[in-house]
């Protein structure tokens, strides 16, 4: 068990096309691996019958020839994506039993290309969290452990189920979404690749909204090549999302030559934090050397407003969330609180939202309501939007100066234990996003690549930030980094 | 910036979330901590800076104002907690 489930998308594609294996065989192996890994709590729902039906259809298509790259590849889907007839709850009790009557654009494109849906993946509630601990399904446990230790570690969040299931070889790849780092941080924590494309590259239609000006879907995969393959299937213009870009989608995989000679890579000095572990510092220095050895020119750059990205994010994202989550009122979908005869419509709203939302979601909705309320709008929200302009301008300046991509650590540390961070102090958890959140605010593409392990054998990753719409070039640099780093660590199976 | 219990009560009402009296105090601490963290933004000189309203410089597309779907009442109502005669049903709104 697990041999076929451990394949990369590219290897599976080649073997499927050659007729060496069938999609049904890979799918059955994934389903068996998922069943054996229930301790990880990575899947919130397994759609075995649907998966086998889709696998058989993919096998027929492969036999007929000319099948797309993803044809027959079993994938996990983050619970934030609406999937027709299959519960989609954003890991929230307020969407208990919600069965969408439609399919999100991104997932419909994956099925169009013949991919197979294994089920839905656990996540932080409404994608609000960095450790997968805010989920109504309970936390996901990382397949990684510290040596000689049973302490459960976080896979990161919010796409924690996606990260754990790809890392533990329960599926070939998974979808994620990234509003402040929710693809890249869990990818770094679990030793996989996570791509957050340029804002507007993937349609947001049918993805449960958190913060609409920041949310982007992207692939979480076992290699940069897989990220390129899956990204191509997920992207493209969609008239149903007015912010979806009507520009051509390049062949990202064809761009992976590994040749980065003459490219200019920026190293932003503001990403060097005072209390950053030495291991992260060393990882970053190694990455710099790898890209330099591959022929890139390394330059020091400055992104002066970096420090203000997290505070601006924690105004803007909650403001958008409070507006987006106003729709959960117990009327049109989801769960309604039990009411007594005297309750009016106002009581229904207040009780339904009190029962349905978890603590972190409530906090963010209330912060959002506060910063948008009369008397505080200018001081908080408007100011944060102006700071956001400055953060974006920082990036525009370095790109105008000839920088092709920016190299940073993906996270300020390796994975931590469940329950170890946060508690009474929500800010501690927010600091996880310190290196990733700037990218969302500026609408840029970013990718996390695993490049090393810490002294405890836990994975650590670096982030590359690309120019807008130049994911292909960014992924090629990521490919060069991946080749040089040769990261091959896998979690020891304990589950 | 510190948020007192009354402010939490007001914000909870704005957000239509029932909050127990006992939960107001801890919430006021948590919300105050988040807002204090955001206070750093006051250091930034934003004179003459336009607020960001569009992530990428693109003009919104226009299309003909015409009906493109409809006739799916059953799908619209399929997930509702309570429906009557083809409508969403809610508790009494007016006395």
Interface residues (C-beta under 8 A of the other chain):
Chain A: X97 X98 X99 X101 X102 X198 X199 X200 X213 X239 X242 X243 X245 X246 X305 X307 X308 X310 X311 X312 X314 X315 X322 X326 X329 X330 X331 X332 X333 X334 X335 X336 X339 X343 X344 X345 X346 X347 X348 X349 X350 X351 X353 X354 X357 X362 X363 X365 X366 X367 X368 X369 X370 X371 X373 X380 X382 X383 X384 X385 X386 X387 X388 X389 X390 X392 X424 X425 X426 X427 X430 X443 X468
Chain B: X3 X7 X8 X11 X12 X13 X14 X15 X16 X17 X18 X19 X27 X29 X30 X31 X33 X34 X35 X37 X38 X39 X40 X41 X42 X43 X44 X46 X49 X50 X51 X52 X53 X55 X56 X58 X60 X61 X63 X72 X75 X76 X78 X79 X80 X81 X82 X88 X90 X91 X92 X93
